[in-house]
């Protein structure tokens, strides 16, 4: 809702500015036209023309200019534009708090782990010189192992950018067993793209020889894919105008690069996304809520920094949810380590606190709120998602 109102204010300011600029330009064009016409009249007069006539020409110009638009009307156009711009500026100040430090909470962190995450991010992004400088300044030469791992990945990715698949194939061959366990088709996709490039160049014989050498050994695993590729030989040199034109899309190389990066990071025990990038993205999403909470708590003179848990949920979106979340249907509260979900014999699930309340602190049998079953606390077990 806030972003919508901000966009509306921006659109109004832009509309008024364009209108003011258009009106002002229109007036300027008319005034320039009148001045040019007057100058033309002045140029044709000679020295014998009475000064009175020259003065009348200028007087006439003044009257025409005043008739085109009063000066206060131009001021009105500009004033309306400035008002909308001022409102937009105030709305920006209201919605975007410049002091984001208010949303900061004191959290104990492991400096070693934090430095490791930063070094990981720098090398993951290919910023090797900056990463080298960082690990030197923090005095952690043991982080250099991260550099060699990601250096190999970037060497492979750079080769793929110029459609050189040899370094990637070498890596795939070295890690073939692990990739096979992940049901990866990287080897096939690499040979497929190289085969299509050969077909695009028009060399049918070269394409056949490549297929015999590299695709045939994979036929037992990927027969359907290879059969489609072999049909493309009939269209050598004009594959982009064939029923198999989809093979020539440049997006295949982009997807292959992304898939190889995922597989590479996976075999290193790393996530595809940089942990630092994910943490920053989560911070950006949650910052508005944290700032509001800080302001509300400050107004009530409560110290929210001392709370173990936030009193309000942070909606971060599905992309930033990496594990299952259970909300107790009775208390409507999200379960936690202190209040875990528990499975009852009737297969319904409640939070531990809700079960203890229903059972009067383990003193009696209670009825499940969702079915006729009678339940005792001792027959309820912790549930792990």
C-alpha positions as CSV (number, residue, x, y, z in Angstrom):
1,X,0.0,0.0,0.0
2,X,2.8,2.4,0.9
3,X,4.7,1.8,-2.3
4,X,1.4,2.2,-4.3
5,X,0.8,5.7,-2.7
6,X,4.4,6.6,-3.4
7,X,4.0,5.7,-7.0
8,X,0.8,7.7,-7.3
9,X,2.5,10.7,-5.8
10,X,5.4,10.3,-8.2
11,X,3.1,10.0,-11.2
12,X,1.2,13.2,-10.2
13,X,4.5,15.1,-9.8
14,X,5.7,13.9,-13.2
15,X,2.4,14.8,-14.8
16,X,2.3,18.3,-13.4
17,X,6.0,18.9,-14.3
18,X,5.3,17.8,-17.9
19,X,2.2,20.0,-18.1
20,X,4.1,23.0,-16.6
21,X,7.0,22.4,-19.0
22,X,4.7,22.1,-22.0
23,X,2.7,25.2,-21.2
24,X,5.8,27.2,-20.5
25,X,7.5,26.1,-23.7
26,X,4.3,27.0,-25.6
27,X,4.4,30.5,-24.2
28,X,8.1,30.9,-24.9
29,X,7.7,29.8,-28.5
30,X,4.9,32.4,-29.0
31,X,6.9,35.2,-27.4
32,X,10.0,34.3,-29.5
33,X,7.8,34.3,-32.7
34,X,6.5,37.8,-31.9
35,X,10.0,39.1,-31.1
36,X,11.3,37.7,-34.4
37,X,8.4,39.4,-36.3
38,X,9.1,42.7,-34.6
39,X,12.9,42.4,-35.4
40,X,12.0,41.8,-39.0
41,X,9.9,45.1,-39.0
42,X,12.8,47.0,-37.3
43,X,15.3,45.8,-39.9
44,X,13.2,47.0,-42.8
45,X,12.9,50.6,-41.5
46,X,15.5,53.2,-42.5
47,X,17.0,56.1,-40.7
48,X,14.3,58.4,-42.1
49,X,11.6,56.6,-40.1
50,X,10.5,58.7,-37.1
51,X,11.5,57.4,-33.7
52,X,7.8,57.6,-32.8
53,X,7.0,54.8,-35.3
54,X,9.8,52.7,-33.9
55,X,8.5,53.2,-30.4
56,X,5.0,52.2,-31.5
57,X,6.4,49.0,-32.9
58,X,7.9,48.1,-29.5
59,X,4.8,49.2,-27.7
60,X,2.8,46.9,-30.0
61,X,5.2,44.0,-29.2
62,X,4.7,44.6,-25.5
63,X,0.9,44.5,-25.8
64,X,1.1,41.3,-27.9
65,X,3.3,39.6,-25.3
66,X,1.0,40.6,-22.5
67,X,-2.0,39.3,-24.4
68,X,-0.3,35.9,-25.0
69,X,-0.3,35.0,-21.3
70,X,-0.1,37.1,-18.2
71,X,3.1,36.6,-16.2
72,X,1.2,35.4,-13.1
73,X,-0.2,32.5,-15.2
74,X,3.3,31.2,-15.8
75,X,4.0,31.5,-12.1
76,X,0.8,29.4,-11.5
77,X,2.0,26.6,-13.7
78,X,5.4,26.5,-11.9
79,X,3.7,26.8,-8.5
80,X,1.5,23.8,-9.1
81,X,4.5,21.7,-10.2
82,X,6.4,22.7,-7.1
83,X,3.5,21.8,-4.8
84,X,3.3,18.3,-6.1
85,X,7.1,17.9,-6.0
86,X,7.1,19.1,-2.4
87,X,4.4,16.6,-1.5
88,X,6.4,13.8,-3.1
89,X,9.5,14.8,-1.2
90,X,7.6,14.8,2.1
91,X,6.1,11.4,1.3
92,X,9.6,10.1,0.6
93,X,10.8,11.4,4.0
94,X,7.8,9.8,5.7
95,X,8.1,6.3,4.1
96,X,11.9,6.1,3.9
97,X,13.4,6.7,7.3
98,X,17.0,7.9,6.7
99,X,18.1,6.6,10.1
100,X,17.9,2.9,9.4
101,X,20.2,2.3,12.4
102,X,17.0,2.3,14.5
103,X,16.3,-1.1,13.2
104,X,19.6,-2.5,14.4
105,X,19.5,-5.1,17.2
106,X,22.5,-6.2,19.2
107,X,23.1,-9.8,18.2
108,X,26.1,-11.8,19.4
109,X,28.0,-13.0,16.3
110,X,31.0,-15.2,15.7
111,X,33.6,-12.9,14.1
112,X,35.4,-15.9,12.5
113,X,32.1,-17.1,10.8
114,X,31.3,-13.6,9.7
115,X,34.7,-13.1,8.1
116,X,34.3,-16.5,6.4
117,X,30.9,-15.5,5.0
118,X,32.4,-12.2,3.6
119,X,35.4,-13.9,2.1
120,X,33.1,-16.6,0.6
121,X,30.9,-13.8,-1.0
122,X,33.8,-12.0,-2.5
123,X,35.3,-15.1,-4.1
124,X,31.9,-16.3,-5.2
125,X,31.3,-13.0,-7.0
126,X,34.7,-13.3,-8.7
127,X,36.3,-10.4,-6.8
128,X,39.5,-12.3,-6.1
129,X,41.8,-9.3,-5.7
130,X,39.4,-7.7,-3.1
131,X,39.0,-11.1,-1.4
132,X,42.8,-11.6,-1.2
133,X,43.1,-8.1,0.4
134,X,40.3,-9.0,2.9
135,X,41.7,-12.3,4.1
136,X,45.1,-10.6,4.5
137,X,43.6,-7.8,6.6
138,X,41.6,-10.1,8.9
139,X,44.6,-12.4,9.2
140,X,43.0,-15.6,8.0
141,X,45.2,-17.1,5.4
142,X,43.3,-20.4,5.8
143,X,40.5,-18.8,3.8
144,X,42.6,-19.1,0.7
145,X,41.1,-22.5,0.1
146,X,37.9,-20.7,-0.8
147,X,39.7,-18.8,-3.5
148,X,41.1,-21.8,-5.3
149,X,37.6,-23.5,-5.3
150,X,35.8,-20.5,-6.8
151,X,38.8,-19.7,-9.1
152,X,38.2,-23.0,-10.9
153,X,34.5,-22.2,-11.2
154,X,35.1,-18.8,-12.8
155,X,37.7,-20.2,-15.1
156,X,35.0,-22.6,-16.4
157,X,32.3,-19.9,-16.6
158,X,34.6,-17.6,-18.6
159,X,35.3,-20.4,-21.1
160,X,31.6,-21.0,-21.5
161,X,31.1,-17.3,-22.3
162,X,33.1,-17.9,-25.5
163,X,31.5,-21.3,-26.0
164,X,34.5,-23.3,-25.0
165,X,33.2,-26.4,-23.2
166,X,36.5,-28.1,-22.6
167,X,37.2,-26.9,-19.0
168,X,33.6,-27.7,-18.1
169,X,33.8,-31.2,-19.6
170,X,37.0,-31.8,-17.7
171,X,35.3,-30.8,-14.4
172,X,32.3,-33.0,-15.2
173,X,34.5,-35.9,-16.0
174,X,36.3,-35.5,-12.7
175,X,33.1,-35.3,-10.7
176,X,31.0,-37.7,-12.9
177,X,30.1,-40.1,-10.0
178,X,28.8,-37.3,-7.8
179,X,26.9,-35.7,-10.6
180,X,25.3,-39.0,-11.6
181,X,24.0,-39.3,-8.0
182,X,22.4,-35.9,-8.4
183,X,20.8,-37.0,-11.8
184,X,22.7,-34.2,-13.5
185,X,22.6,-34.0,-17.3
186,X,25.4,-31.5,-17.5
187,X,27.6,-33.7,-19.7
188,X,24.8,-34.2,-22.2
189,X,23.9,-30.5,-22.3
190,X,27.5,-29.5,-22.9
191,X,27.9,-31.9,-25.8
192,X,24.4,-30.9,-27.1
193,X,25.3,-27.2,-27.3
194,X,28.6,-27.9,-29.0
195,X,26.9,-30.2,-31.5
196,X,24.4,-27.5,-32.3
197,X,27.1,-24.9,-32.8
198,X,28.8,-27.3,-35.3
199,X,25.5,-27.7,-37.1
200,X,25.0,-24.0,-37.3
201,X,28.3,-23.6,-39.1
202,X,27.0,-26.0,-41.8
203,X,29.5,-28.8,-41.4
204,X,27.3,-31.9,-41.5
205,X,30.3,-34.3,-41.6
206,X,32.0,-32.7,-38.6
207,X,28.7,-32.8,-36.7
208,X,28.4,-36.6,-37.4
209,X,31.9,-37.2,-36.3
210,X,31.3,-35.3,-33.1
211,X,28.1,-37.2,-32.4
212,X,29.9,-40.6,-32.9
213,X,32.7,-39.5,-30.5
214,X,30.8,-37.8,-27.7
215,X,27.0,-38.4,-28.0
216,X,27.0,-42.1,-28.9
217,X,28.5,-43.2,-25.5
218,X,25.6,-41.4,-23.8
219,X,22.9,-43.0,-26.0
220,X,22.0,-45.6,-23.4
221,X,21.1,-42.9,-20.9
222,X,19.6,-40.1,-23.1
223,X,18.3,-41.8,-26.3
224,X,15.3,-39.5,-26.7
225,X,17.4,-36.4,-26.5
226,X,20.0,-37.7,-28.9
227,X,17.5,-38.8,-31.5
228,X,16.1,-35.3,-31.6
229,X,19.6,-33.8,-32.0
230,X,20.4,-36.2,-34.8
231,X,17.3,-35.2,-36.8
232,X,18.7,-31.7,-36.8
233,X,21.6,-32.9,-39.1
234,X,19.1,-32.6,-42.0
235,X,19.1,-28.9,-41.5
236,X,22.8,-28.2,-41.2
237,X,23.6,-24.6,-41.8
238,X,20.0,-23.5,-41.5
239,X,19.0,-24.9,-38.2
240,X,17.5,-21.6,-37.1
241,X,14.9,-21.9,-39.9
242,X,14.0,-25.5,-39.1
243,X,11.5,-27.2,-36.9
244,X,14.4,-27.5,-34.5
245,X,15.2,-23.8,-34.3
246,X,14.6,-23.9,-30.5
247,X,18.0,-25.6,-30.3
248,X,19.8,-22.4,-31.4
249,X,18.4,-20.2,-28.6
250,X,21.1,-18.4,-26.7
251,X,19.2,-19.0,-23.5
252,X,20.4,-22.6,-23.4
253,X,24.0,-21.3,-22.7
254,X,22.7,-19.0,-20.0
255,X,20.7,-21.8,-18.3
256,X,23.7,-24.1,-18.6
257,X,25.9,-21.6,-16.9
258,X,23.4,-21.3,-14.1
259,X,23.0,-25.1,-13.7
260,X,26.8,-25.6,-13.7
261,X,27.2,-22.9,-11.0
262,X,24.5,-24.7,-8.9
263,X,26.1,-28.1,-9.3
264,X,29.6,-26.7,-8.6
265,X,28.5,-24.9,-5.4
266,X,26.5,-28.0,-4.4
267,X,29.6,-30.3,-4.6
268,X,31.5,-27.8,-2.6
269,X,28.8,-27.9,0.1
270,X,27.8,-24.3,-0.7
271,X,24.4,-22.9,-1.4
272,X,23.7,-21.5,-4.9
273,X,23.0,-18.1,-3.5
274,X,25.6,-16.3,-1.4
275,X,24.7,-16.4,2.3
276,X,25.7,-12.7,2.6
277,X,23.4,-11.8,-0.4
278,X,20.5,-13.8,1.2
279,X,21.0,-12.1,4.6
280,X,21.1,-8.6,2.9
281,X,17.9,-9.4,0.9
282,X,16.2,-10.5,4.1
283,X,17.3,-7.4,5.8
284,X,15.9,-5.2,3.1
285,X,12.6,-7.0,3.3
286,X,12.3,-6.8,7.0
287,X,13.8,-3.3,7.6
288,X,10.5,-1.4,7.2
289,X,8.8,-3.6,9.9
290,X,11.8,-3.3,12.2
291,X,11.8,0.5,11.9
292,X,8.1,0.7,12.7
293,X,8.5,-1.6,15.6
294,X,11.4,0.5,17.0
295,X,9.4,3.7,16.7
296,X,6.3,2.1,18.4
297,X,8.4,0.6,21.2
298,X,10.3,3.9,21.7
299,X,6.9,5.7,22.0
300,X,5.8,3.2,24.7
301,X,9.2,3.5,26.4
302,X,9.9,-0.3,26.0
303,X,13.3,-1.6,25.2
304,X,12.8,-4.0,22.2
305,X,16.5,-4.8,22.0
306,X,16.1,-7.0,25.1
307,X,13.3,-9.2,23.6
308,X,14.3,-12.7,22.7
309,X,11.7,-12.9,19.9
310,X,10.1,-10.1,17.9
311,X,6.5,-9.4,18.9
312,X,5.5,-9.1,15.2
313,X,6.1,-11.5,12.3
314,X,8.5,-10.5,9.5
315,X,7.0,-11.3,6.1
316,X,9.9,-12.1,3.9
317,X,8.2,-13.9,1.0
318,X,8.5,-17.5,-0.2
319,X,11.9,-17.0,-1.8
320,X,13.4,-16.3,1.6
321,X,11.8,-19.3,3.4
322,X,14.1,-22.3,3.6
323,X,12.3,-24.5,6.1
324,X,8.7,-25.5,7.0
325,X,6.8,-23.2,9.4
326,X,4.0,-24.5,11.6
327,X,1.5,-22.2,13.2
328,X,-0.6,-23.7,15.9
329,X,-4.3,-23.7,14.9
330,X,-5.4,-23.1,18.5
331,X,-3.1,-20.4,19.7
332,X,-2.4,-19.0,16.2
333,X,1.3,-18.7,17.1
334,X,4.3,-19.9,15.2
335,X,6.0,-22.8,16.8
336,X,9.6,-22.4,18.0
337,X,12.3,-24.5,19.8
338,X,10.8,-23.5,23.1
339,X,7.2,-24.2,21.9
340,X,7.6,-27.1,19.3
341,X,4.8,-28.8,17.4
342,X,3.5,-32.0,18.8
343,X,1.7,-34.9,17.1
344,X,-1.3,-36.3,19.0
345,X,-2.5,-40.0,18.6
346,X,-5.4,-38.8,16.5
347,X,-2.8,-37.4,14.0
348,X,-3.7,-33.8,14.7
349,X,-0.9,-31.3,15.5
350,X,-0.9,-28.6,18.1
351,X,1.9,-26.6,19.8
352,X,3.2,-27.9,23.1
353,X,1.9,-24.9,25.0
354,X,-1.6,-25.4,23.6
355,X,-1.5,-29.1,24.6
356,X,-0.4,-28.2,28.1
357,X,-3.1,-25.7,28.5
358,X,-5.8,-28.1,27.3
359,X,-4.4,-30.8,29.6
360,X,-4.3,-28.4,32.6
361,X,-0.5,-28.8,32.9
362,X,-0.5,-32.6,32.4
363,X,-3.1,-33.2,35.1
364,X,-5.8,-34.8,33.0
365,X,-6.9,-36.3,29.7
366,X,-8.4,-33.8,27.3
367,X,-10.5,-33.9,24.1
368,X,-8.8,-33.0,20.8
369,X,-10.3,-29.7,19.5
370,X,-10.7,-31.1,16.0
371,X,-12.1,-34.6,16.6
372,X,-13.8,-36.7,19.3
373,X,-10.5,-38.4,20.3
374,X,-9.4,-38.2,24.0
375,X,-5.7,-37.5,24.4
376,X,-3.2,-37.5,27.2
377,X,0.1,-35.6,27.2
378,X,2.2,-38.7,27.6
379,X,0.9,-40.0,24.2
380,X,1.9,-36.8,22.4
381,X,5.2,-36.7,20.6
382,X,7.5,-34.0,19.2
383,X,7.0,-33.5,15.5
384,X,10.0,-32.7,13.3
385,X,9.5,-31.1,9.8
